[in-house]
Amino acid sequence: MNVVFATAEVSPIAKTGGLGDVCGSLPKALQALGHDVVIFMPFYRQARQWLEKNGAEVHQLMPTVVIPWANWIAEATFLRTNLPGTNIPVVLVANDFFFERDHLYADAPDGWHDYLLRYTFFCRAVIRACELLDIRADILHCHDWHTALLPLYLDSGLRSVSQFSGARSVYTIHNLNYQGVSGRDAFALTGLHSRYWAPDALEHYGTLNPMKGAILFADQVTTVSPNYGHEIQTPQHGAGLDGVLRVVRRKFTGILNGIDTEEWNPLTDPHIPVNYDETMLREKTRLKRALAKEAGLKFSQKTPIIGAISRLVQQKGFQLLLPVFDRLLAAGAQLVILGSGETDLENALVSLGERHRDRACVWIGFDDALAHRIYAGADMLLMPSIYEPCGLNQMYALRYGTIPIVRLTGGLVDTVIPYDGTNLDVANGFGFVAKDPRELQLASWLAMLNYKDGAVWKSLQTNGMEADFSWERSARQYDEIYRRARS
């Protein structure tokens, strides 16, 4: 099939999280199954900087064109590059007013929260580019709220355009908590007929909710793990849309994200000083020693290093770590943390790290190569997420023989099998359920206790490293979703 991806992020060109990782990896797996994929994304400043830094070839596809919609008009320049390491086209939608900003999701220079306007422009630009470049879509695969209007445009008459005459839409929810909600007055920005301002369309308790509209109008709806798919159909986790998701449950599927097993392969990883696989687990000692030296910690093979690589925001649950930080160190662990996010969490963790310089290291920021070294050198990875649609970090850790300690929510339930003393044939980590620092401490203590048993630990490591988290498995499920949408 001809698959058109519309997304706000594509790794490694420009991303802030899992959305970019998925849209940078899934197209490769779909191409391997025989699909022709074209990706559309905004041409952010960060994208331009990445492409320039890496010497990627970029060329303009046509003269700048005008994109009219509703009472708005804006210019778009369409540029072409390839998804790194592939021949998959990435069409970059350029408009400096909308996308030449300090951060991907920064407000307008005058402080206006123009997120709905800029991504409505992006959706209209995707449509216009397909018309002008004769890109014919069998499947229009839309990701998160930024592209949520596309299934509604398809319903509202877009199929009369030859490039979309046979198109069906698939909408993927990466994080239900970000819905693009705007006030009622913003409906005029969409250019849609007034019939779409209704409770069975975009209107949601007097507000404009693009994600709700996409859920209702897409031919198929997916999310990024089976367990998260179940969770968000409940009032506790549904962010106000659980009822809508229950209504469309027959076309709603949870598909676990995969990881790029070429990038995340300890046997070939260029970012780590020693390469290894599940038959060479003793090499992790050398990697652990190197990580301890880099973090300024005293190395001891008997002392487990607990790593954490994350956005430091409330969703990721690091507020649960703060009250028991000292206790974990006193129990015999060392902590290595890499991340950035909310200032209060950053400051609190940095303060604790400075107080325990010999047993903890906190790096603020993000460094991809350093992240690889932490996955390889740490003994355990901590993910105390309050909610986690899928999570990729636990899969990276498992791939590297690093045992995850997670709060059992969302996709963490689908990937981490806690060791309970009887299931060593399948277990690969440790988990806790309650949003309670004491539960985090207990799960970590159990992991540290089992770390002392070399045979148990090696079994946990081997189970994780032999698991299949490749995109090939997930892509076959998306292939089935595409066929359902077309049937």
N, C-alpha and C positions, 0 to 999 in steps of 0.2 A: 504494500500500500504506500501511497504518498502521504507522509505524516508531517504536518507543520506544527512545530513546537513554538509556543508563545510563552515567554518567561521573563521575569525581571532580573534573573541572575543566571550566569553560566560559569561554572568553575573550569579552568582557573582564571578566566578573563576578568570576571567581577563577581564577587559573592560575599555574603555575610554569614551564611550558614548552610544548612542541609538542602535548601531549595537549589542553591547553586551546584552543590555536589551531585544531586540527582540529575539536573539538566545538563551537566557536563559528562555524565557517565551513561545514563540510560540510552541516549541516542546511539552510542557505539554498539551497545548490545542489540538494539533494534535493527541497526544496519546489518549486524552479523546474521540476523534472522531473515534478511532479504528485503527489509523495508527501506524506502528512500526518505531520508529525514532532512528537513530544512529547519534551522533554529532561528528565531527572531528574539533579539534582546535590545534594550536601550544602549546607546553609546555613551556610557558614563565617562566622567573624567578618569575614574579608576581603570576603566576598560582601555581607554586610550593610553594611559601610562603603562599598563601591563603589556599591551601589544608593542609599544615602542621599546620598552625595556628588553623584551624577548625577541625583538627583530621579526615579528610576525608580518607576513605580507597582507596588506590591506589595500583595497582599491574601491573607488566609487563606481556604483553600478549604473547610475544614470544622473542626469542633471537634477538639481534640487527641485522638488515638487511641492505644490501647495496641498495641504490636507484640510478640506472643509468638512465641518460637521456642526449641526445645530446652528447656533449663531456665532460659531468660532471659526477661526482660520489660522493655520500655523504651517510653517515650512518644515519639510523633512528631507534629509539627505540620507540615502541608503548606501552603506558601505558593506563590502564582503570580505570576510576572512574565513579561515577554516577552524573547526574545533581542533585544538592542538593534537598532533599525532594522527590526524584522520583527514579524509577528504570531505567531511560533512560540512556543508555551508553554514556559516553563521552570518545572518544579515543583521547589521547594526543600524538601529534607527537613531540618527543624530539630529539633535536640536539643542543648541547651547543653552537656551533659556531654561529648558526643562531638565537637562541632564548634565550640564557642566557645573557641578556643585561639589562641595567639599566631601560629602558623603553620599552614598547611593540614595538614601531616603531623606536627605536634607530638605528643609522647607525652602521656599522661594527666597531670593535675596532680601525682599522687603518683609520677611517674616510670615508671609501668607502660607497657610497649610494647604498647598495646592496639589496634594497627592492624588485626589480623584481626577483633577484636570489633566495632570501630566500622564497618568496611565490610561485615561480615556483617549488622549492623543495617541499614545503608543498603540492601543488596540486599533484605532482607525488607520494608523500608519501601516500596521501589519496587513490589514485588508487591502489598502491601496497598493502596497508593494506586490502582493500576490496578483492583483489585477494587471499591473504594469509589467511585471516580470513573467507573467503567465505561469505562476506557481499554482498547480492544481492540487487541491487538498482532498484526500479521501478521509483523513482524520485530522481534525483541528484539536490538538492536545494543549489545553490551557492549564496554567499552574498558579494557584493561590489567587488572592483577591485582585492582584494587579491586572490580570487578564480575564477577570470574571465576566466582563461585559460581552466577550466574544460569543459565547453560546446564545445570548439574547439577540445579538446582531444577526447571527445565523438564522434564528427563528423569525426575525422581523422582516425578512425579505432578501437577505444576502444570497440565498440559494438561487435567486434569479440571475446572479452573475455566474458566468460559465465556469470560472475557476473554483466556485464553491457549490456547483449544482448538485454534486453527489456527496457533499461533505457531511460528516457526522462529528459531533463534539464529545470529547472526553475531558472531564474536569477533575484535577487532582488537588486535594486539600493537604497542604503540607503542615499548616498550623491553624487550627480553627479559631484561635483566639485573636487573629488579625484578619478582620473581615472588611476593611475599607469603609466602615460606616461613616456616612455624612448626613448633614441636615436635609430636610425636605427640599429646600431651595436648590440643592445641588442636582436634582433630577434633570433640570434643563441642560446640564453639561453633557448628558449622555446622548442627546439627540434622538431618543427613542419616543415612540408614540405613547400617548397618555395611558393607554391600556396596560403598559408595563409598570405604571404606578398603582399597584394593587397588592393585597396581601398574598396572592398567589404568584407574585412576581418580585419586584424589587422593594416594595414597601414593607417595613418591619417595625411595627409599633411607632409609626410616625417618622421613622428615619429611612434613609436610603441605604440598603445593604446589598452591595454587589455580590458577595459570596452567596447569600441566600438565593439571589436570582440565578446564579450559575448552577447551584445544586438542583434547582427546580427545572431548568431548561436544558441542561446538558443531557446528551443521550446516555452517557454512563458517567458515574462519579466514583472516584477512588480516593483512598487516603493511604498513608505511608506505612501502616502496619495493621495486621488483623486485630490485635487487642485494642489499639487506639480507635479503630473503627467501631468496636463495641462500646468503648468508654464514652465516645462523643454522642452516642445515642441516648445517654442518660442525662438527667437534669444536672447532676453533679459536675459533669465534664463537658456538657454540650454548648456552653457559652451562648445560650439563648436560641440555638438552632437545633437542639436535640429533637424537637418535634418535627421539624422539616426533614431531618435525616431519617427519622422513623417512617415518614410518609413515603420517601423514595428508596426504602431499604432494598427493594427488589433490583434496583440498578446501582446499588452502592456496595463496593468491595474494598476490603483492606488488603493491600499488597505490600509486603515487607520490602523496604529499600535494600539495595545491594551496595557493595563497595567496589571500587576499582582495584581488583586483585593484582594488577600489574604495578600500580603505584604503591600499594600497601602489601609488599611482599618482602619479608625479612631476609629471604635468600638472595634478593637482587637489589635491595634498597640502597641507593647511593648516599643517603644521608646518615647512615650509621657506620661506625668504624669496623664492625665485624658482622658478616652475614651468616645466617643460620636458618635451619628449619626444625621441624619437630624431632628429628633424629640427632640434633646437635644442640640440645638445650643447655649444655654446660657453657656454651659460648655466651649465654646471657650474663654469666658472672663477669666477664670482661666488659660487657656493655654497662652493667650496673656499676662497676668500678669507675668507668669513664664518666657516667652520669653523676655519680657522687662527687667526683673531682670537679666537674663543671659547675655543680651546684654549691661547692664549698662545704660538703658534708664529709664526715669521717666515715670511711668505708668499713663495713663489716658484713660478711656474707650472712651472718646470723640475724642481722638487722634488716627487716623488710622495708623497702622504699614504696610508699603509697604515692602514686602520681595522680594528677588531676589536670585535665586540659579542657577549658570550657570558656564560654561567655560567662562572666561573673554577674549574673542577673538573678532575680528572685526565682524565675522559672527553674533554674538549674540547681536550686536547693542548697547553695553554699552557706546560707544563714543557719542551716542545721549543723554545719561543721564548726562554726565559730565557738559555740559553748563547750565543745568537747575536743577542740584542737589540742589544748595542753594535755588532756588525758590520754589521747592517742600517742603523743610523744612520750609521756611517762610510762605507757604500757610497752614501749620498746620500738615504736615505729619512727621512720623518718618521712617527711612530707615534701614533695616537690610539686609546685602548682604553677601553671602557665595559663594566663587568661587576661581578659579586660572586660569592662562593662560599667556597672553602677559604681559611682565614686565611693559610696559608703562601704560597699563590700570590698572594693580594691583596698581602701585605706585600712580596714579592719584586718584583712589578711596580711598586708604588708607589715603592719604593726606586730602581728603575731610572729611573722617570719623573722623580723629583726630581733624580737625578744629571744628567739630560739635559733640563733644563727648556726649553731653546731648540729641542729637536728631538722631544720626546715629551710626551704628556699622558695620564695614567691617571686616569679617574674611577671610583671605587668606588661601586656602587649601580646602580639602573636607573631610567632616565628615558625614557619612550616617545618624547616629542617630540625629545629629544636623539638618540635612536637614528635617527630619521628624518633628522635633519640630518647625521649621520655617513654614512648610506647615500648621501645626495645629494652631500655635499661631498668625501668621500674618493675617491681614484682607484682603490684596490684594497681588498678585504676579505679578511682572513686567517682561515682556518678549519682549524687543524691537528689535527682531531679524531682521537683514537685509534679510536673507532668512532662512527658517526653513522647511526642508523636511517633518517632521511630528511634532516633539516636543512631549515630554512626560510630562514635568514639568507642563504645563497648565492642563493636565488631572489629575495629582496628586493633584494640587491645587483645582480643581473642586471637586474632591473626598472628600477633607477635608473642603469644604465650604469656601474656600479662593478664592476671586474673581480675575480672571486674567485680567491684562491690557496688551494688546499685539499689536504688529504691525501685521496687517492683511496680512499674506503671508503664502504660503505653507500650511502645516497641521493645522496651527493656524486658518485659515479660516474654516476648516472642523470641528473644535471643539469648537471655541469660538463664541457665538452669541452676538454681542454688543447690549447693551440696548440703545434704541433710544427714550424712553419716552412713546412708544405705544405698545411695544412687551413684556411686563412683564411676559406673559404666557410662553415664550420660552427663553428669554434672560438669559445669565449667565456670562456676563463680559463686558469689554469695549475695544475698539480698535481704531487704527489710521492707515492710509495708507502711507502717505508721510514719507520719510526718513529725518525727520526734528525734531530737539529737541523741537520746539514749539508745534508740533503736539503731541509728547509724553507728554509734560507738560499739554496740553489741555485735553487729554484723562485721565490723572491722576487726574486733577482737577475735571472733571466730576464724576469720581469714588468717590473722596473725598466728593463731594457735595451730591451724592446719599447715601453715607454712613450715612449721618445724618438722613435719613428717614428709620427708623427701619423696616417698613413693606416692603418697596421696597427691602431693603438689604436682608431681610430674604427670599423673593421670589427668588432673584438671587442666593442665597446660596442653596436653596432647589432644584432649577432647575439643578444646577451643580451636586449636590450630588446624584440626582436620575437618571442622565444620565448613559447609558450603554457604558463603555469604556473597557469592558472585552475582553480578547483574544478569547473567544468562538465565538463572532461575526466575528472577523477577520479570525479565523481559518476556519470557514465554507466557507469563500471566497477563502482562499488558497486551501481548498479541491476541490472547483470548478475549480481553476486554474490547479491543478494536473490532474483533469479529462480531461480538455481541452488538456493538454500536451500529455496525453495518447491516446486521441481519434484520 
